[in-house]
Every structure is written in C-alpha cells, then in structure tokens.
Amino acid sequence: MQEALSNVMRHAPGADARVVIGYHTAGLTVRVTNTAPDGTAEPPRGAGHGLLGMRERTTMLGGEFTNGTVPGGGYEVLATLPLEDSP
C-alpha cells in the first residue's frame, strides 16, 4: 500500500487516491486507485522497481497482483493476500 501511494504522489500529481482494504474468509484485499493527474509528473530518475517489487512481494506470500489504467485516466493497484489458515 505504501509503495502504491508513493507512486500516486510521484506519477500522478494532484490526483485523488482511494485505499480500500477488504478482509474476507480467504484473505485480505488491498486496492489503491487514483484519479487522473491534475499536472504533469516529473520525468523518472531511474528504472524504478515499484510495481515489480509489489508483484514479487505479493507472489512471495502466495497472493495475486494486478495493476493498470482505469476509465477516466486513473490507475489501480490490487493485491489479494491469502490467510495462512485458508484451505
């Protein structure tokens, strides 16, 4: 969640961000969505590994990770993490 919110600040200046956390019998879902940016983001200063790192950490925990654009010009990051006691 922290990395996703950092990415909103870095890549979508002026955008609104929304965090939704869902707890259910099979696991935990974390969704970070932002609106379209109000301004232009600064050019990246390096290769960056934010999305790759989020995907790797989610996979390491046995979860699922998706990311991509949403209607209206925003972006979404969604991670679903299983509970240890899940069948």
N, C-alpha and C positions, 0 to 999 in steps of 0.2 A: 504494500500500500504506500509506503514511504517513497519508494522509487517511482511509482506511478504518479504520485502527486508532485514530486520533483520534476518529472517530465512535463507535466502540465505547465508548471511555472517557467520551465526552460524553453519549451517548444510552442506554447500557446499563450503568449502574454495577453492578459486581460480577460481570459476565458473564465467562465464559472466552472467549478469542479463539484462533482457529487460522488460521495462514497456510500455504498450500500453494502452492509455485511449481513449475510444470511446464515443462520445456524439451523441445520436440519439433521435428521437421524443419520444420514450417511456422511455428513461432513460440514465444512464451512465454505461459504462462497464469499469472495471479496470482489466487488465491481467498482472500478473508478472510471467515471465518464466525465468528459469535459465538453463544453460548447466550443464553437468555432472561436479562434483567437480574435481579439479586437485589433491587434497590431501585428507587425512582422517580427518574427523571432530572430535573434542574433544568429549568425552562421555558426554551425557546430565547430567546436575547437578540437575535435578529435574523433576517433572512430566511435566511441561510446559503446557501451555494452549493457545498457539499462534493460531493454526488452529481452535480450538474450539471457541476461542474469536472472530476470524474473522467471523466464521459461525454465531455465536449468534448476532453480531452487524449487519451483512447483513440481517439476518432474521428479526430482530427488525425493520429494515427500510423497510420491505416488499420486499426484494430482494432475489436473488438466489446466491448460493455459491457452487463452485466445486473446487476440488483440486486433484492432483495426478501426477504420473510419466508421462513423455513424452518420445517418442523414442530417443535413444541416451544416456539415463541415467540422463536426467534433470528432472525438476519438474515445475509444473504450478499451480498458484492460480488464479481463475477467479471469480470476483464478479460483478453482474449486479444489479444496484440500480435503482428503478423506480423514475421518476419525480413526484412531488406532483400533478401536473395537468394532469397526464396521465389518460385516460378513463378507 
